[in-house]
């Protein structure tokens, strides 16, 4: 029997310390576990986007088919948990809040529109020794229509320092790394400091798609209830997405994978049938069709000059186990798994590949960077990815270039161990648009110009929520790149909403780099290595200077934990590299814990029509390169082009002053770690 009291269990869960045990809970009750619960019919649905009023983000982010409802806005017998501290359950929740349920407790939602499917985002405890557990959840609609759902933490719960481990009892993995918790380098500490285990638990959430038995009308009440005899000590519900899924699509004249022996029950491996269907379809000049069903594929399907169309991502499921290789592959992989791969670029790559309307369900539970266990991989030019659902792979889509003219649209990528999409090495004239990303273990969307520059690419009108590590959208080198119309929310650690980084060995930035009309909310977290707050957008000159023409235009930065904009170099190169040619205009800043601008670099930036309100510490925190030249000023200069409205505190006086004016051109106003003043929730911007 669990020895903890109700109060102490919840306190321990909020701290996420020792949360790796799953206790058996003995409950005596006169109620049968399967009895239909009473239903509530009066409450109104609260539909949000990234936990915001949709009016605040109108025209930005992905246009999706589902309606998001946060559990903290529902009616519950559980407890709302909230906060932004890393390694805690609420920090990784959408909106930084969720509902914790004990066995027997529930949370209810009202359908805003007719629905026949629901996605549940949740967390349950790990197994005591790692590896996860399964636990039940009952889904009721209108007091009946019970659906039994099995939750799992087998794809959750990572620990320790990069590249992380599934073992909650592991000692520090990188003995030469700086550890913020002890302000030390363990290998240089005598004796090596002891750390409480589990050390740095994270990646708590997963999601489950459930097709309902029928279509329910708007106003129906959906209840998620933890059975009284659940083996999970607690269950956290973050949100639900409800959706009216269309019937399966039928593609006439195509080559069906079932015609070549594919097993739609998922009992037999269908990889060979997919290969045969691709050959037959290419010979006939028609698409490959994947009908409704679950198809097991435990390796890569190599695609070139082929169109593969499913019946819809809720209907055609291509699922595979992660398989250990007998010996490492030539690319260093030690495992394989389900995925659609173009031929390698050094073998000429693939072209004219079109993948549409199916789900890829992987089985990746640990981060091994050399493994090619991505949903989509290899090199594909003149290709399209549309209408997919990619789940539980290492990276949803990782393109190794050089490739050109490839476009990802209308796709959902969730619960990845690493990135959702990465344009890696010489990807040009390509894009990701109207794509929804949630719960990545690294950058949501990234362009990484390693060895060859990415060029003329666009990330437009995507939604990226809750990246556990790194950034929502990141650019690492390249030329003439655009990030436009995106919605980014709730980055947790070692990254932020939007990022421009001269790092990771990337090629230089060149040409025009544009961030336009993006909304970033609840970003700018504390960097746990530097122990300083980041910006909702942050520019980082680590390997070299950033001197391309950087334009930040029309962005909205809402409820930033620390700064709206941060420009920084590493301490060791602060006198070597600069950030120049940055223009910020027509930007709204609604709420910062510290400053509108934090500068920790040499260089300059110009500001025009940047309006700020609810600024926590001061308008500008200008440390420059820490040269402290009180006569000539900071090494970072600010240019006021006019129209920069809004008030903020100053370091010298307690009352409010224009946020930018008195810091121009280069007044030193540096405080290394200013106190944080939590901003109010975002609200509509007045005339």
Steps between C-alpha positions, in 0.01 A plus 500: 500500500621846423631645829467862382206717593289665229668836568852365505449299184401813312782705647747238386349489152523876461869492583559201273749365750476126547216480250634188336320258728156372406328383815210259526206681652242304698158667509178359642186643349137404458509640146568257218803611299304492174191683622401784268572834670247781523538756222524879512324687220510869585861611458622662180806377309818706530686466171858625490802504273826436685297569817413850373178664396495431123439870433853574626657284230257545214666438165810345657601142549363188332137478391413163652194275488466460876390713795739532794361507855730534800424281801546790741197664335282191546289389794699264721513322832879500470754773561633765263881508499690795351855636473800545270793344688674237288481137610146543630178373352333837440806644323449265206124542485335715237436838660724387790196355679320166511271294722627226731256218569516239771322167440128563496533865391401651167507803274224599255488688170211616283524434127503834312413327171394152396782249548575133453864502612706638786871537570593489870826655621596351835775387736520203735789382722802308381575150625728497807795384291407692185343377181146610571169350602153472351189614681128525424285805432124501442359734238127563534277706275167635628503276805535181295677379186801383696834461325782320677829673430844361589756767582875437495816663627720267296585790266543757774736572789856579406763588759839656547718702264515471121447257330287386794406159628194296591665401830377712791789382718783590261783721621606805298548399135740779406759519778678798340192718458413803706213409732293798606355326804839488672674780302778254423665277244460156660829357370683793657326468834657293775307307599262492201178647631211269567174575323156406604348251261308512283720782371330752267187299411322635192296409189196405706214522251362284224183506295243238408263513206156346559231449236157514662229247423279757333477872429389710798335837461628834619415542868566137587701454820825306484629371832846354562496297819775300668364163616506454876722194463750664269858392553616857429542699820398812306396593149554848358272620221640796309246548223274336246468568128160404361442445132247386240700254293386442142435146372789312342617628162495251212744549211373338181747364251785477750704197598389396847761363736247230591511376139860405573437327831501782756322396819263773618467334843864577582582144599743433216779725374390676183828662396544267202147569384568874506816448294313288243213750477746785439664311213162414343367854536812651347475261204135599442546871576233502774506561878540246776192480722509415871142414604358527849675267743813460706804380307815379671825620347820453700752659265547782251293509182719652229301737280587664169275629222185376673176630652364323809151598616322375808133502597572779752732524795235372742430196280825381340755425772851382415650380824839348575722380780850628554729214396859459617740433217736203516785743438510877450409627155742703292329822618555402865145387571460227757124470447249523220127555503201617304571791267481618140847591373633654184825368362807664658616822338841349426320234293308760304204532736136451411257729321131529419391336827153583629377364834145580607228405745636239741653465845849382591515352851853431616643331806792725602550522877855631535720756330782351294614773262665265247183297453297550183160436658317803364151505352625652174869510408768498236506739203185590303483780244192628315289321757203558733398375842139581584232388742717264705495428872847406628533370854766339721789517253836661576452789259177537309667618177878532461620585151871460430579717199588627262137495386271762345132584459353277769197608700336378820138605555193423712684249717492422874821392675484410869702342779841484337822413680680773301385750232172510311656623172863573416625635166858380531785589268424674174120498493380769259174650371300289744240560770296381794153651522171449683659227709427435868779390734473408868738351759834471327817401684702755300422784259150496358596628154865553408724587208859392557754606238771252586772488229259634235274802543123477505353774280168659407297283738185595691328386819154658478173477694598210722418437865777372729402418858700381800846414372655340807856579395633775270284728289166524332651615170876525446727612217863390508673677211383543142389774265171669414287312753149596614306412817151645461155479657585229752364442850756372752417422862651369822865405436636347820881494519823590317318684225210729431233592247698630200876460467772620263821320591850521353592169661529124451759551226245657268581702190472880539173686477474701180248697301169587667388311812139588577275433798158645419156493665575219746342469844707356785334438836636392840852471362835649609568241771794479735803346332602239752864495389558876499252565781370806316170567330470479122280696257181401323728547198873469557801553277817314595847561350707206624705375203517828308340842471147544372509775236232405250204737459274380781145638497258434788167644391143474626571239767303482825683388813249415773556411865877451470647347815814715465574719193325567172823532295843374598828546311789308650846354447674240712720649771813350344440673164335821620789708366523311169151491351220750455135510399442772240242622248193409705179695441197455726179673396122486547539258790274464804635394838228410750659391825862429588638369825806721451574710188391577148862475380793327666837551327804291594705550187682752288295639213188703435127487431244756380144526634191653342139483620576245770221532756544352846289465812521308827880507503635343817851634571602768246469579133860416409759291680814594307811318619676505164823302515537580870775751433351757745617805308297762686636781282441356153217270597405142423641306207140449384315796348126555466353723229163663564315543169189630672160376609635279777213543744442361846636548848734300719690535828859624490806394698530850643146607588197312630245661268432418135672650195496426124638152467772584244570875488743554786716198409592633154755471359703280735433577865624224725205371702626156584370281776619144457195329646220750559210398718203361311158661521240257369294673229122484481329270254492633142197706404371675186707794386306825510488763225 
